[in-house]
Amino acid sequence: MLLFLPAYSTEFNPIEHTCASLKRYIKRFRHKFDSVIETIEYTFLNIGCFYGA
């Protein structure tokens, strides 16, 4: 039996939403840090705060 997959949609892929959120936060906080690496570290360490966890 051959099953066809539906067309790819970013709306139904949760990782796309997560990556978009990460990019948004990195852009928001990049002016506070000297490097992009520091900004990314800050974002990952505080991601629970951003989502209200």
NUTI-213450 format. One line per 10 residues: number of its first residue (from 1); for each residue x, y, z of N, C-alpha, C. Coordinates in steps of 0.2 Angstrom, whole numbers, always signed. Atoms other than C-alpha are relative to their C-alpha. Layout:
# residues N
NUM> X Y Z X Y Z X Y Z; ...;
END
This chain:
# residues 53
1> +4 -6 +0 +0 +0 +0 +5 +6 +0; -4 -6 +1 +7 +17 -5 -4 +6 +3; +4 -6 -3 +2 +32 +6 +4 +6 -2; -3 -7 +2 +5 +50 +0 +0 +5 +6; +0 -5 -6 +11 +63 +13 -3 +7 -3; +3 -7 +2 +2 +80 +13 +5 +5 -2; -4 -5 +2 +10 +95 +6 +3 +3 +7; -4 -3 -6 +23 +103 +18 -3 +7 +2; +2 -6 -2 +16 +117 +28 +3 +3 +7; -3 -2 -6 +25 +128 +41 -5 +2 +5;
11> +5 -1 -5 +9 +132 +50 -1 -6 +4; +1 +6 -4 +8 +114 +56 +6 -3 +3; -7 +2 -3 +26 +112 +61 +2 +4 +6; -1 -4 -6 +29 +117 +79 +7 +2 +0; -7 -2 +0 +48 +118 +76 +1 +7 -3; +0 -6 +4 +45 +132 +64 -2 +6 +4; +2 -5 -5 +36 +142 +77 +5 +1 +6; -5 -1 -5 +49 +139 +90 +6 +3 -3; -6 -3 +3 +63 +144 +78 -2 +8 -1; +2 -7 +1 +53 +160 +74 +0 +4 +6;
21> +0 -3 -6 +51 +164 +92 +7 +1 +3; -7 -1 -2 +70 +161 +96 +3 +6 -4; -2 -6 +4 +74 +173 +81 -2 +7 +3; +3 -6 -3 +62 +186 +88 +4 +2 +6; -3 -2 -6 +70 +186 +105 +7 +2 -1; -7 -2 +1 +88 +186 +99 +0 +7 -3; +0 -7 +3 +84 +201 +88 -2 +5 +6; +3 -4 -5 +75 +209 +103 +6 +2 +5; -5 -1 -5 +90 +207 +115 +7 +1 -2; -7 +0 +2 +105 +208 +104 +4 +7 +1;
31> -3 -7 -2 +108 +227 +108 +3 +0 +7; -3 +0 -7 +112 +222 +126 +6 -4 +1; -6 +4 +0 +127 +211 +122 +5 +1 -5; -5 -1 +4 +143 +212 +114 +1 -5 -6; +0 +5 +5 +141 +196 +104 -6 -3 -1; +6 +4 +1 +128 +186 +96 +0 -6 +4; +0 +6 -4 +134 +171 +106 -3 +1 +7; +2 -2 -6 +131 +180 +122 -8 +1 +0; +8 -1 +1 +113 +185 +116 -3 -7 -1; +3 +6 +1 +109 +167 +111 +1 -4 +7;
41> +0 +3 -7 +115 +160 +128 -5 +3 +5; +6 -3 -4 +104 +173 +137 -7 -2 -2; +6 +2 +2 +90 +168 +126 -2 -7 +2; +2 +6 -2 +91 +150 +130 +0 -1 +7; +1 +1 -7 +94 +152 +148 -6 +3 +3; +6 -3 -3 +79 +163 +150 -6 -2 -4; +6 +1 +5 +67 +155 +137 -6 -2 +4; +6 +1 -4 +56 +149 +151 -4 +6 +3; +3 -7 -2 +53 +167 +157 -4 +3 -5; +4 -3 +5 +48 +172 +140 -7 -3 -2;
51> +6 +4 +1 +35 +158 +139 -5 +0 +6; +4 +0 -6 +28 +161 +156 +1 -6 +4; -1 +6 -4 +35 +145 +163 +3 +1 +7;
END
